[in-house]
Amino acid sequence: MGSRLRDTVRFLFELFCEVSPGDHVRDPYVVRKYPENYKNEEELKNVPKFTFPCQLENTFVQHYSFVLTSVDSKYTFCFCRYDPKANTALVLLSHLPWHDIFYKLLNSIANLLNSNERGELTSFLEACRIRPPMPGHTLKVTYNAGHSVFSCQSPDNRLPSIPDNCNLTEYFSAMDTKCMAGLWAALLHERRIAIVASKPSRLSACVQAANATLFPMSWQHIFIPILPKHLVDYLLAPMPFLIGVPRCVMETVRMSEVGDVVVLDVDANELKSPFHDLESLPQDMVASLKKALSDKNALGDAVSRAFLRALVCLIGGYRDAIRIEKGQLITFNPEAFVRTRKNMQPFLRKILQSQIFQQFIDERLELLNSGRGFNDEFEVECNNYAEKVSTGSGQKLKQQYRDWAKTVKKEGGAFFKTVKDKANPAVQSAVKTVRQGGKNMKSAVRGLKNKMPKTGSRPSSINTTDDSRFSCGSATPVSSDSSESSPSHDMPPREPPPTLPLDLLTEMEFLFPNKRRDSFPGSALNSEISLPDKASSGSDLIQLDDTPTDLEDFDPLKYRDKNEKEQIKTSTDSALLHEYGLDFSQFGLSDFTASSSAPETSAVPKGWTTFN
């Protein structure tokens, strides 16, 4: 259980392939793929069946998506573009849930294939299959003999909005207020839910958008945006599920065998449920939610914020159940949580047993105990709700956190080491491994040098900045923090390749992607590639309110200036772990790999501090 997104993503997309629907003799199959050496046989076997889960209408182009789940419960998002004229589907597999960006990329690929420059496809894909652009940076690739440009920018952490978010726009236009509110209540109760539609494009959009209405929680059970006909037995599963079922597949199912299932018919705009989930919620909150959803001309994040505010009314009191004691792990008290909302205690007792809520609490506690904290739209709305009802929610937690912070300030890094050791019994042996491995750092680097190419060139898949631009046919990638870029033919002549020591550091930076690029001396790249939810400078602190505090040197509850960069400490020991595939960074051990260290100079302004 936990987040279904991968912590690190190396490429913008993992695989491109073109899939044929087959015929009455042959099942759907892959026509071509890039890269050719892609070796995940399980995904290659499943992609054709999910791409063509049933017979598709051949009258218009359709965009839709599905999800493959790995053995470690991580998602691989698959984006499809079906063209009835070619009678094939273009498919991109990625670890990033960027629907709008990948649909745009699929359109660019289709335009290239339909032009006279279709031979550029491999060069274009090679130029795009690089590290994802950093937040605020734009990836630009020129193709089609320089007449076309594909560009994309890393999405921010704002709530989904209309019409920018294609999934939410489709869902909101297809369903009425009663259906959306009823489905949201069923998701909170973790029911067995089937969403039915004729068009795969509308079906997958509604399933993805429905899941997004749970933010900051997410669905933790069976999740299949489009169900292929050969997996129809999943509808008989006795555990919770959220499945999008094509109408032609649903027609083959006997509902008497399925049992108690909540069915949303998108085409008929109808919700059928054997439960009374919406009635079990506070009716004043339900009325406010329906009122906010009733405006069909709503634009921006009005719809997603309506669901978020309703969720704050239900579980926003979790902060009053956080228990902070000096020298102990921060914990969560379930009984105190139930007492935060006296008018809905039966519901709160039920949601305590749900996996979506447990995942939410586990993530928050992990952020607090690691010293990172958090600040997101949910916390902002919690503050607004507390001020509106004058409950003072969060004030007790803030005082507890202040006392806890004073202890941390007094005891220093030893406190966090104690907390981490209690949370992770394997940490002590891990630290020992790091220290022992650090002694062999010179020999490890020497071995790395022998394995490196002698030309001094880096793999083309990591050249994402103006300083390391490369050309591949007529496709030229540019990653920058502005919209301005110069064509490759305007660039001055290349300088000779750098000397090997500089190249060694650059190659090490490529091999150790989790480290800040500026931690490698002489590195030409001075930015970090990571998922957007981890890259925002304002996402690592918890914000409870803006009340001034006398704890100027240590107050993790204050919101830091977003323009300030967090200084991340690195060590050769952790780099060695990266080299041998033994990365213990998830334990937050970077501060304890050395026996002693000098105090670190913080870049955070006075009165704003993070845990390091």
RAPE-V986989 format. One record per residue. N is the residue number from 1. RES is the residue in one small letter. PHI is phi as a letter, one per 20 degrees, with the letter a starting at -180 (999 if undefined). OMEGA is omega in whole degrees, -180 to 180 (999 if undefined). D_LAST is the distance of its C-alpha to the last C-alpha in Angstrom with 1 decimal. Layout:
n->[N | N]
res->[RES | RES]
phi->[PHI | PHI]
omega->[OMEGA | OMEGA]
d_last->[D_LAST | D_LAST]
This chain:
n->[1 | 2 | 3 | 4 | 5 | 6 | 7 | 8 | 9 | 10 | 11 | 12 | 13 | 14 | 15 | 16 | 17 | 18 | 19 | 20 | 21 | 22 | 23 | 24 | 25 | 26 | 27 | 28 | 29 | 30 | 31 | 32 | 33 | 34 | 35 | 36 | 37 | 38 | 39 | 40 | 41 | 42 | 43 | 44 | 45 | 46 | 47 | 48 | 49 | 50 | 51 | 52 | 53 | 54 | 55 | 56 | 57 | 58 | 59 | 60 | 61 | 62 | 63 | 64 | 65 | 66 | 67 | 68 | 69 | 70 | 71 | 72 | 73 | 74 | 75 | 76 | 77 | 78 | 79 | 80 | 81 | 82 | 83 | 84 | 85 | 86 | 87 | 88 | 89 | 90 | 91 | 92 | 93 | 94 | 95 | 96 | 97 | 98 | 99 | 100 | 101 | 102 | 103 | 104 | 105 | 106 | 107 | 108 | 109 | 110 | 111 | 112 | 113 | 114 | 115 | 116 | 117 | 118 | 119 | 120 | 121 | 122 | 123 | 124 | 125 | 126 | 127 | 128 | 129 | 130 | 131 | 132 | 133 | 134 | 135 | 136 | 137 | 138 | 139 | 140 | 141 | 142 | 143 | 144 | 145 | 146 | 147 | 148 | 149 | 150 | 151 | 152 | 153 | 154 | 155 | 156 | 157 | 158 | 159 | 160 | 161 | 162 | 163 | 164 | 165 | 166 | 167 | 168 | 169 | 170 | 171 | 172 | 173 | 174 | 175 | 176 | 177 | 178 | 179 | 180 | 181 | 182 | 183 | 184 | 185 | 186 | 187 | 188 | 189 | 190 | 191 | 192 | 193 | 194 | 195 | 196 | 197 | 198 | 199 | 200 | 201 | 202 | 203 | 204 | 205 | 206 | 207 | 208 | 209 | 210 | 211 | 212 | 213 | 214 | 215 | 216 | 217 | 218 | 219 | 220 | 221 | 222 | 223 | 224 | 225 | 226 | 227 | 228 | 229 | 230 | 231 | 232 | 233 | 234 | 235 | 236 | 237 | 238 | 239 | 240 | 241 | 242 | 243 | 244 | 245 | 246 | 247 | 248 | 249 | 250 | 251 | 252 | 253 | 254 | 255 | 256 | 257 | 258 | 259 | 260 | 261 | 262 | 263 | 264 | 265 | 266 | 267 | 268 | 269 | 270 | 271 | 272 | 273 | 274 | 275 | 276 | 277 | 278 | 279 | 280 | 281 | 282 | 283 | 284 | 285 | 286 | 287 | 288 | 289 | 290 | 291 | 292 | 293 | 294 | 295 | 296 | 297 | 298 | 299 | 300 | 301 | 302 | 303 | 304 | 305 | 306 | 307 | 308 | 309 | 310 | 311 | 312 | 313 | 314 | 315 | 316 | 317 | 318 | 319 | 320 | 321 | 322 | 323 | 324 | 325 | 326 | 327 | 328 | 329 | 330 | 331 | 332 | 333 | 334 | 335 | 336 | 337 | 338 | 339 | 340 | 341 | 342 | 343 | 344 | 345 | 346 | 347 | 348 | 349 | 350 | 351 | 352 | 353 | 354 | 355 | 356 | 357 | 358 | 359 | 360 | 361 | 362 | 363 | 364 | 365 | 366 | 367 | 368 | 369 | 370 | 371 | 372 | 373 | 374 | 375 | 376 | 377 | 378 | 379 | 380 | 381 | 382 | 383 | 384 | 385 | 386 | 387 | 388 | 389 | 390 | 391 | 392 | 393 | 394 | 395 | 396 | 397 | 398 | 399 | 400 | 401 | 402 | 403 | 404 | 405 | 406 | 407 | 408 | 409 | 410 | 411 | 412 | 413 | 414 | 415 | 416 | 417 | 418 | 419 | 420 | 421 | 422 | 423 | 424 | 425 | 426 | 427 | 428 | 429 | 430 | 431 | 432 | 433 | 434 | 435 | 436 | 437 | 438 | 439 | 440 | 441 | 442 | 443 | 444 | 445 | 446 | 447 | 448 | 449 | 450 | 451 | 452 | 453 | 454 | 455 | 456 | 457 | 458 | 459 | 460 | 461 | 462 | 463 | 464 | 465 | 466 | 467 | 468 | 469 | 470 | 471 | 472 | 473 | 474 | 475 | 476 | 477 | 478 | 479 | 480 | 481 | 482 | 483 | 484 | 485 | 486 | 487 | 488 | 489 | 490 | 491 | 492 | 493 | 494 | 495 | 496 | 497 | 498 | 499 | 500 | 501 | 502 | 503 | 504 | 505 | 506 | 507 | 508 | 509 | 510 | 511 | 512 | 513 | 514 | 515 | 516 | 517 | 518 | 519 | 520 | 521 | 522 | 523 | 524 | 525 | 526 | 527 | 528 | 529 | 530 | 531 | 532 | 533 | 534 | 535 | 536 | 537 | 538 | 539 | 540 | 541 | 542 | 543 | 544 | 545 | 546 | 547 | 548 | 549 | 550 | 551 | 552 | 553 | 554 | 555 | 556 | 557 | 558 | 559 | 560 | 561 | 562 | 563 | 564 | 565 | 566 | 567 | 568 | 569 | 570 | 571 | 572 | 573 | 574 | 575 | 576 | 577 | 578 | 579 | 580 | 581 | 582 | 583 | 584 | 585 | 586 | 587 | 588 | 589 | 590 | 591 | 592 | 593 | 594 | 595 | 596 | 597 | 598 | 599 | 600 | 601 | 602 | 603 | 604 | 605 | 606 | 607 | 608 | 609 | 610 | 611 | 612]
res->[m | g | s | r | l | r | d | t | v | r | f | l | f | e | l | f | c | e | v | s | p | g | d | h | v | r | d | p | y | v | v | r | k | y | p | e | n | y | k | n | e | e | e | l | k | n | v | p | k | f | t | f | p | c | q | l | e | n | t | f | v | q | h | y | s | f | v | l | t | s | v | d | s | k | y | t | f | c | f | c | r | y | d | p | k | a | n | t | a | l | v | l | l | s | h | l | p | w | h | d | i | f | y | k | l | l | n | s | i | a | n | l | l | n | s | n | e | r | g | e | l | t | s | f | l | e | a | c | r | i | r | p | p | m | p | g | h | t | l | k | v | t | y | n | a | g | h | s | v | f | s | c | q | s | p | d | n | r | l | p | s | i | p | d | n | c | n | l | t | e | y | f | s | a | m | d | t | k | c | m | a | g | l | w | a | a | l | l | h | e | r | r | i | a | i | v | a | s | k | p | s | r | l | s | a | c | v | q | a | a | n | a | t | l | f | p | m | s | w | q | h | i | f | i | p | i | l | p | k | h | l | v | d | y | l | l | a | p | m | p | f | l | i | g | v | p | r | c | v | m | e | t | v | r | m | s | e | v | g | d | v | v | v | l | d | v | d | a | n | e | l | k | s | p | f | h | d | l | e | s | l | p | q | d | m | v | a | s | l | k | k | a | l | s | d | k | n | a | l | g | d | a | v | s | r | a | f | l | r | a | l | v | c | l | i | g | g | y | r | d | a | i | r | i | e | k | g | q | l | i | t | f | n | p | e | a | f | v | r | t | r | k | n | m | q | p | f | l | r | k | i | l | q | s | q | i | f | q | q | f | i | d | e | r | l | e | l | l | n | s | g | r | g | f | n | d | e | f | e | v | e | c | n | n | y | a | e | k | v | s | t | g | s | g | q | k | l | k | q | q | y | r | d | w | a | k | t | v | k | k | e | g | g | a | f | f | k | t | v | k | d | k | a | n | p | a | v | q | s | a | v | k | t | v | r | q | g | g | k | n | m | k | s | a | v | r | g | l | k | n | k | m | p | k | t | g | s | r | p | s | s | i | n | t | t | d | d | s | r | f | s | c | g | s | a | t | p | v | s | s | d | s | s | e | s | s | p | s | h | d | m | p | p | r | e | p | p | p | t | l | p | l | d | l | l | t | e | m | e | f | l | f | p | n | k | r | r | d | s | f | p | g | s | a | l | n | s | e | i | s | l | p | d | k | a | s | s | g | s | d | l | i | q | l | d | d | t | p | t | d | l | e | d | f | d | p | l | k | y | r | d | k | n | e | k | e | q | i | k | t | s | t | d | s | a | l | l | h | e | y | g | l | d | f | s | q | f | g | l | s | d | f | t | a | s | s | s | a | p | e | t | s | a | v | p | k | g | w | t | t | f | n]
phi->[999 | p | f | e | e | f | f | c | c | e | c | g | c | e | b | d | b | d | d | e | f | m | b | f | d | d | f | g | b | e | e | b | b | b | f | f | e | f | d | f | f | f | f | f | f | e | g | f | f | f | f | c | f | a | f | e | f | d | d | b | f | c | d | b | b | b | c | d | d | e | f | e | m | e | e | d | e | c | d | c | c | e | d | f | f | e | l | c | c | e | c | c | d | b | e | d | e | e | g | f | f | f | f | f | f | f | f | f | f | f | f | f | f | e | d | f | d | f | f | e | g | f | f | f | f | f | f | e | e | c | f | f | f | f | g | n | d | c | e | c | c | e | b | l | l | n | e | c | c | d | c | b | c | g | f | e | e | f | f | g | c | d | e | f | e | f | f | f | f | f | f | f | f | e | d | e | f | f | f | f | f | f | f | f | f | f | f | f | e | l | e | e | c | c | d | d | b | e | e | g | f | f | f | f | f | f | f | f | f | f | f | f | f | e | g | e | e | b | f | d | d | g | c | c | f | c | e | f | f | f | d | f | f | f | f | e | f | e | d | g | b | c | c | e | d | g | g | f | f | f | f | e | e | e | f | f | e | f | n | f | c | e | d | d | e | f | f | e | l | b | d | d | b | e | d | c | f | f | f | f | e | g | f | f | f | f | f | f | f | f | f | f | e | f | e | f | e | f | c | m | e | g | f | f | f | f | f | f | f | f | f | f | f | e | d | f | f | g | f | f | d | f | d | c | c | f | m | c | f | f | c | c | d | g | f | f | f | f | f | f | c | f | e | b | f | g | f | f | f | f | f | f | e | e | f | f | f | f | f | f | f | f | f | f | f | f | f | f | f | e | n | e | m | a | b | b | f | f | f | f | f | f | f | f | f | f | f | f | e | l | e | m | g | n | f | f | f | f | f | f | f | f | f | f | f | f | f | f | f | f | e | m | f | f | f | f | f | f | f | f | f | f | f | c | g | e | f | f | f | f | f | f | f | f | f | f | f | f | f | d | f | f | f | f | f | f | f | f | f | f | e | e | f | e | f | n | d | e | g | f | f | d | e | c | c | g | f | c | f | b | d | c | m | d | e | c | e | c | d | b | e | b | e | e | b | d | g | f | f | e | f | f | g | f | e | g | g | f | f | f | g | f | f | g | f | f | f | f | f | f | f | d | f | f | e | f | f | f | f | d | g | m | f | e | d | c | b | d | e | b | f | g | f | d | e | f | f | e | e | d | c | e | d | d | a | d | f | g | c | e | e | f | e | b | b | f | e | e | e | f | g | f | e | e | e | e | e | d | e | c | b | f | f | f | f | f | f | g | f | e | m | d | e | d | f | f | e | m | e | f | e | c | f | d | f | b | b | f | g | e | f | e | e | e | f | g | n | c | c | d | e | c]
omega->[-179 | -179 | 179 | 178 | 179 | -177 | -180 | 179 | -174 | -176 | 174 | 172 | -178 | -173 | 167 | 175 | 173 | -173 | 176 | -180 | -177 | 179 | -177 | 179 | -173 | 177 | 177 | -176 | -180 | 179 | 178 | -179 | 175 | -1 | -177 | -176 | 178 | -167 | -179 | -174 | -179 | 177 | 180 | 179 | -175 | -175 | -179 | -178 | 178 | 179 | 177 | -178 | -179 | 177 | -178 | 174 | -177 | -178 | -177 | 178 | -180 | 171 | 178 | -176 | 171 | -174 | 171 | -178 | -179 | -178 | 177 | 175 | 176 | -177 | 164 | -176 | -177 | -175 | -172 | 172 | -179 | 179 | -178 | 180 | 178 | -177 | 173 | 178 | 173 | -172 | 174 | 175 | -178 | 174 | -179 | -179 | -175 | -173 | -175 | -180 | -177 | 173 | 177 | 178 | 177 | 177 | 178 | 178 | 179 | 178 | 179 | 180 | -179 | -180 | 178 | -178 | -177 | 177 | 179 | -172 | -178 | 178 | 180 | 180 | 178 | 180 | -178 | -175 | 179 | 178 | 179 | 178 | 177 | 176 | -178 | 179 | -177 | 174 | 179 | 178 | 178 | -179 | -179 | 178 | 177 | -178 | -177 | -180 | 169 | 179 | 176 | 179 | 180 | -179 | 177 | -177 | 180 | 179 | 177 | -176 | 178 | 7 | -175 | -179 | -174 | -179 | -180 | 180 | 179 | -179 | -177 | 180 | -176 | -171 | 176 | -174 | -177 | -178 | -179 | 180 | 180 | 178 | 178 | 178 | 178 | 177 | 179 | 179 | 178 | 178 | 170 | -168 | 176 | 176 | -172 | 176 | -179 | -176 | 177 | -180 | 179 | -178 | -178 | 179 | -179 | 179 | -180 | -179 | 179 | 177 | -179 | 180 | 179 | -177 | 13 | 174 | 177 | -177 | -175 | -175 | 180 | -177 | -179 | -179 | 176 | -176 | 175 | -176 | -178 | 178 | -176 | 180 | 176 | 179 | 178 | -178 | -177 | -178 | 180 | 175 | 172 | -171 | 172 | -174 | 173 | -175 | -179 | 176 | -180 | -179 | 179 | -175 | 173 | -176 | 178 | 179 | -176 | -180 | -176 | -179 | 173 | -176 | 174 | 177 | -176 | -178 | -179 | -178 | -174 | 178 | 177 | -178 | 175 | -178 | 178 | -175 | -178 | 180 | -179 | 179 | 178 | -173 | 177 | 177 | 178 | 180 | 178 | 179 | -180 | 179 | -180 | -179 | -175 | -180 | -177 | 176 | -178 | 178 | 180 | -177 | -177 | -177 | -179 | 179 | 176 | 176 | -179 | -180 | 176 | 179 | 177 | 178 | -177 | -171 | -179 | 179 | -180 | -177 | 178 | 180 | 177 | -179 | -178 | 178 | -177 | 177 | -178 | 173 | 173 | -175 | -180 | -179 | -177 | -178 | 177 | 177 | 180 | -178 | -177 | -180 | -173 | -177 | -179 | -177 | 177 | 178 | -179 | 177 | 180 | -177 | 175 | -179 | -177 | 179 | 180 | 179 | 178 | 178 | 180 | -179 | 180 | 180 | -179 | 179 | 179 | 179 | -180 | -177 | 176 | 179 | -178 | -176 | -178 | 176 | -179 | -177 | -180 | 179 | 178 | 180 | 175 | 177 | -180 | -180 | -179 | 178 | -177 | -177 | 177 | 179 | -176 | -179 | 178 | -178 | 179 | 178 | -179 | 179 | 177 | -178 | 178 | 179 | 179 | -179 | 178 | 178 | 179 | 180 | -178 | -174 | 177 | -174 | -179 | 180 | -179 | 176 | 178 | 180 | -178 | 179 | 178 | -178 | -176 | -177 | -177 | -173 | -176 | 179 | 179 | 179 | 178 | 178 | 180 | -177 | 179 | -180 | 180 | -180 | -178 | -175 | -178 | 180 | 179 | 179 | 178 | 177 | 177 | 180 | -179 | -179 | -174 | 176 | -176 | -174 | -179 | -179 | 178 | 174 | -175 | -175 | -180 | -180 | -173 | -180 | 179 | -178 | -177 | -177 | 177 | 179 | 178 | -170 | 175 | 179 | -177 | 179 | 176 | 175 | -177 | 180 | 177 | -178 | -177 | 176 | -178 | 177 | -175 | -177 | 177 | -177 | 175 | -180 | -178 | 173 | 178 | 179 | -179 | 178 | -174 | 179 | 178 | -180 | 177 | 179 | 179 | 179 | 177 | 177 | 178 | -178 | -179 | -172 | -177 | -179 | 176 | -176 | -178 | 177 | 178 | -178 | 176 | -178 | -179 | -178 | -173 | 180 | -175 | 176 | 178 | 178 | -175 | -177 | 177 | -172 | -177 | -178 | -179 | -174 | -175 | 178 | 175 | 180 | 179 | 173 | -177 | -179 | 179 | -179 | 177 | 178 | -170 | -172 | -179 | 177 | -177 | -179 | -180 | -179 | -176 | 175 | -176 | -178 | -178 | 180 | 177 | 179 | -177 | -177 | 180 | 179 | 178 | 179 | -179 | 176 | 178 | 177 | 176 | -176 | -177 | 176 | -179 | -176 | 179 | -178 | -180 | 178 | -179 | -173 | -171 | -177 | -171 | -180 | 178 | -178 | 178 | 179 | 178 | 177 | -177 | 178 | -176 | 176 | -179 | -180 | 180 | -179 | -179 | -174 | 173 | 175 | 174 | 999]
d_last->[26.6 | 23.7 | 23.2 | 26.2 | 24.5 | 23.2 | 19.6 | 20.8 | 24.1 | 25.9 | 29.0 | 30.1 | 32.8 | 33.6 | 37.3 | 40.2 | 43.6 | 46.9 | 48.4 | 52.1 | 53.2 | 55.9 | 59.3 | 61.4 | 61.5 | 57.9 | 54.6 | 51.9 | 50.7 | 48.4 | 50.5 | 47.9 | 44.2 | 41.6 | 40.2 | 43.2 | 41.2 | 39.1 | 39.4 | 38.1 | 41.6 | 40.7 | 39.5 | 42.4 | 44.7 | 43.4 | 42.9 | 46.7 | 47.3 | 44.6 | 45.5 | 49.1 | 48.8 | 52.3 | 54.9 | 53.6 | 55.6 | 56.8 | 57.3 | 54.0 | 50.7 | 48.0 | 44.2 | 42.5 | 39.6 | 39.0 | 36.1 | 36.1 | 33.9 | 32.8 | 32.9 | 29.1 | 29.8 | 28.3 | 30.4 | 32.2 | 33.6 | 37.1 | 38.8 | 42.5 | 45.2 | 48.8 | 51.6 | 55.1 | 56.9 | 55.2 | 54.9 | 51.6 | 48.0 | 45.2 | 42.0 | 38.3 | 35.8 | 32.1 | 28.8 | 28.2 | 29.9 | 31.1 | 34.7 | 35.9 | 34.6 | 36.2 | 39.4 | 39.6 | 39.1 | 41.8 | 44.1 | 43.6 | 44.4 | 47.5 | 48.6 | 48.3 | 50.3 | 53.0 | 53.3 | 55.2 | 52.0 | 51.1 | 50.9 | 47.6 | 45.9 | 44.3 | 43.1 | 41.7 | 39.8 | 38.4 | 37.2 | 35.5 | 34.0 | 30.9 | 27.2 | 26.8 | 26.4 | 23.1 | 22.9 | 25.2 | 26.9 | 30.4 | 32.0 | 35.7 | 38.3 | 41.9 | 44.6 | 48.3 | 49.5 | 47.2 | 48.6 | 45.8 | 42.0 | 39.3 | 36.1 | 33.1 | 29.9 | 26.8 | 27.1 | 24.9 | 23.5 | 26.4 | 28.8 | 31.8 | 34.7 | 38.4 | 39.9 | 36.9 | 35.9 | 39.0 | 38.3 | 37.9 | 40.9 | 43.1 | 42.2 | 42.8 | 46.1 | 47.4 | 46.7 | 47.8 | 45.9 | 47.2 | 46.2 | 42.7 | 42.1 | 43.8 | 41.9 | 38.5 | 39.6 | 40.7 | 37.3 | 35.6 | 38.2 | 37.5 | 41.1 | 42.8 | 43.0 | 45.2 | 45.3 | 48.6 | 49.6 | 52.1 | 50.0 | 46.9 | 45.3 | 45.6 | 44.8 | 41.4 | 40.4 | 41.2 | 39.3 | 36.1 | 36.4 | 37.1 | 33.9 | 31.9 | 33.3 | 31.1 | 27.8 | 25.1 | 26.8 | 28.5 | 31.6 | 30.9 | 34.4 | 37.1 | 36.6 | 39.4 | 39.9 | 43.3 | 45.2 | 47.6 | 50.9 | 50.5 | 47.6 | 49.5 | 49.4 | 45.7 | 47.2 | 48.6 | 45.2 | 44.9 | 41.2 | 39.6 | 39.6 | 39.4 | 41.9 | 43.7 | 47.3 | 49.7 | 52.9 | 55.1 | 53.0 | 53.0 | 56.7 | 57.0 | 55.2 | 57.1 | 55.3 | 57.0 | 55.1 | 51.7 | 51.7 | 49.6 | 47.7 | 46.6 | 48.2 | 47.4 | 50.2 | 48.9 | 52.4 | 54.1 | 51.2 | 51.6 | 49.3 | 50.9 | 49.2 | 50.6 | 47.9 | 47.4 | 43.7 | 43.9 | 46.1 | 43.6 | 41.1 | 41.6 | 44.4 | 43.2 | 40.0 | 42.1 | 44.4 | 41.7 | 40.3 | 43.9 | 44.6 | 41.6 | 42.6 | 46.2 | 45.9 | 46.7 | 46.1 | 42.5 | 40.3 | 36.6 | 34.2 | 36.6 | 37.3 | 33.8 | 32.7 | 35.7 | 34.5 | 30.9 | 32.3 | 34.6 | 31.7 | 29.9 | 33.1 | 33.0 | 29.5 | 27.6 | 27.9 | 25.4 | 22.9 | 25.4 | 25.2 | 21.5 | 21.4 | 18.6 | 19.3 | 17.7 | 16.6 | 17.5 | 16.4 | 16.8 | 20.2 | 22.9 | 26.4 | 29.1 | 31.8 | 30.0 | 29.4 | 33.2 | 34.0 | 32.1 | 35.0 | 38.3 | 40.5 | 38.9 | 38.0 | 40.0 | 38.1 | 34.7 | 35.8 | 36.8 | 33.6 | 31.6 | 33.3 | 32.7 | 30.3 | 29.2 | 27.9 | 26.4 | 24.5 | 23.3 | 22.1 | 20.5 | 18.4 | 17.3 | 16.5 | 14.5 | 12.3 | 12.1 | 11.5 | 8.7 | 6.9 | 8.0 | 11.2 | 14.2 | 17.0 | 20.3 | 24.0 | 24.4 | 22.2 | 24.1 | 27.4 | 26.3 | 26.0 | 29.3 | 31.0 | 29.9 | 31.3 | 34.5 | 35.4 | 34.1 | 32.4 | 29.4 | 27.3 | 23.6 | 24.4 | 24.2 | 21.0 | 19.5 | 20.9 | 19.5 | 16.0 | 16.5 | 17.7 | 14.9 | 12.4 | 14.6 | 14.4 | 10.7 | 11.2 | 14.1 | 13.1 | 9.7 | 7.9 | 11.4 | 11.3 | 8.9 | 10.9 | 14.0 | 13.2 | 12.6 | 15.7 | 17.7 | 16.9 | 17.7 | 20.5 | 20.4 | 17.0 | 18.5 | 21.1 | 18.7 | 16.7 | 20.2 | 21.3 | 18.5 | 19.3 | 23.0 | 22.8 | 21.1 | 24.4 | 26.3 | 24.3 | 27.3 | 29.8 | 27.7 | 27.5 | 31.2 | 32.1 | 30.2 | 32.2 | 35.4 | 34.7 | 34.0 | 36.8 | 38.6 | 39.1 | 35.7 | 35.4 | 32.5 | 33.2 | 34.4 | 32.2 | 29.1 | 30.9 | 29.5 | 29.5 | 32.3 | 31.6 | 32.3 | 35.0 | 37.6 | 40.8 | 42.1 | 45.7 | 45.5 | 42.1 | 39.4 | 35.7 | 33.8 | 30.2 | 29.5 | 27.9 | 31.4 | 34.7 | 36.5 | 37.2 | 40.1 | 42.4 | 42.0 | 45.5 | 44.4 | 41.9 | 42.9 | 43.9 | 41.1 | 40.1 | 40.6 | 37.9 | 35.1 | 35.4 | 34.0 | 31.0 | 29.6 | 30.6 | 28.9 | 25.5 | 26.4 | 27.4 | 24.3 | 22.3 | 24.7 | 24.4 | 20.6 | 20.2 | 16.7 | 15.4 | 15.2 | 18.7 | 18.1 | 16.5 | 20.1 | 22.3 | 25.3 | 24.3 | 26.4 | 24.1 | 21.2 | 19.9 | 18.3 | 20.5 | 19.2 | 20.6 | 20.9 | 19.2 | 15.9 | 16.5 | 17.0 | 14.6 | 15.5 | 15.1 | 11.5 | 12.1 | 14.7 | 17.6 | 20.1 | 22.1 | 22.4 | 23.5 | 22.6 | 20.6 | 20.8 | 17.2 | 16.5 | 13.4 | 11.4 | 12.8 | 10.9 | 14.5 | 15.5 | 16.0 | 14.6 | 17.2 | 17.6 | 18.7 | 15.4 | 13.5 | 9.8 | 9.1 | 8.2 | 8.5 | 11.7 | 14.0 | 17.7 | 17.4 | 15.8 | 18.4 | 21.0 | 20.1 | 20.6 | 24.0 | 25.2 | 24.0 | 21.6 | 18.3 | 16.1 | 13.1 | 14.0 | 12.9 | 9.2 | 10.2 | 9.1 | 7.3 | 10.6 | 13.3 | 14.3 | 15.9 | 14.5 | 12.5 | 12.9 | 10.6 | 9.0 | 11.0 | 9.5 | 12.0 | 11.7 | 14.9 | 15.7 | 15.3 | 12.7 | 9.1 | 6.3 | 3.8 | 0.0]
